[in-house]
Amino acid sequence: MSDFSISDTPQAVLSVSPQKWLTEGDPVTLICEVYGSSTGWTFNYSNRYNLLSDSSRGAGGNYTFSSAALKHTGVYVCTAERGKPGYYTTYSNKQPVWVTGVSPPVSLIISPSRTQHFTSVSLSLSCEDQSNSDRWRVKRYTESLGLEDCSSSVWASQTGSTCTISSTITSDTGVYWCQSESGENYHPVNITVHPDVILESPVHPVTEGDTLTLRCLYQHSTPPNLRADFYKDGSLIQSQTTEMIIFNVSKSHEGFYYCKHSERGESPKSWISVRVSRSESQISVLHTLSSVLAVCPYLLVTVVLIFKCCRMRGKCRSDLLHYMHYIQLSTKLVIIIINTV
């Protein structure tokens, strides 16, 4: 398409990849585009209309947080400009980005336990902590209705810390989470409501080394599981099976998955997140600490020798060279240990 005329006001459109709801450490990218226009735009990103530092970008229009932190939570918009004098777009649509801690004090339990659900079925969401407290409320954010509270809604009912939707509809698609009495928010989960075909995938991130099982489900069908093709990030990875099993999951398996049936259609996409196991992280830290501690005595001896040599001149020159040789060997050993962690 051609460029906008002078009388038109171009519209910036903002999207978030891979998803809007994250855990600390996840990468996330804001993508700003100007539809119907050629390249040459410079993009600016704002969080609640406060310009992000170093937010200007070239024609690519991407702004990436390589490791999301709690401070990145907010509602983002973007604008674009080009030419001299500057030619500006309007503000884009709003996109929320939510980052929560790695170990939240509460879990959002979904029944049935999956992220995609059929229309016209019952769906239960419960906030559970170690004390079985009723102080939690279930809240949600949907594209059609924005921010809502289950306890004061017409779309569901809340008893204790459990929210129940008696009959799901497609507009129930959104993000659900738990909120404490003091207003703190935890454990957001993406939920998609779709007719006909859905992908059965785990609600929570998969840990490296675990087994991942995905199934293609069809509404009003007998048997419930039919043969389908499975895709990851748009590429076919398994064809004509009732389920897909991935053993010994690694970080490379992270991505968007969906299934497709030749007659029934295809499911929505679900993001599968893969986490490093805590035990492996602890072992890595212990290895590093032990390696550093192994070097400390040699460094201490070196400091003492240098101090003495400053007072005694060349008398301990040979001793210093002797200990320096051991330090070099120890350093090489530490590097080998760290590289194998």
Secondary structure, DSSP 8 states (H G I E B T S, - for coil): -----TT---BEEEEEES-SEEETT--EEEEEEETT--S--EEEEEETTEE-TT--B-TT-EEEESS--GGG-EEEEEEEEETTTTEE-B----EEEEEE-SS-S-EEEEESSSSEE-TTS-EEEEEE-TT--S--EEEEEETTTEEEEGGG-SS-EEETTEEEESS--GGG-EEEEEE-TTS-EEEEEEEEE-SSEEEE--SS-EETTS-EEEEEEETT-SSS---EEEEETTEEEEEEESEEEESS--GGG-EEEEEEETTTEE---EEE-EE--HHHHHHHHHHHHHHHHHHHHHHHHHHHHHHHHHHHGGGGHHHHHHHHHHHHHHHHHHHHHHHH-
